[in-house]
């Protein structure tokens, strides 16, 4: 399987992981870079337990 990226570059994805073609799209790669930057910048929330995490997720604010 061959995938052409938005930059015009092409990459080869083996048939073993061709079901993960989306990983190589520009949108996925841009979001991956954004997520790594947020992690490096400390822009995340840590929880001591699952109940605190669920409460945070369910908070409408």
Helices and strands as residue ranges (DSSP letters): E 2-4, E 10-12, G 15-24, H 26-41, H 50-58
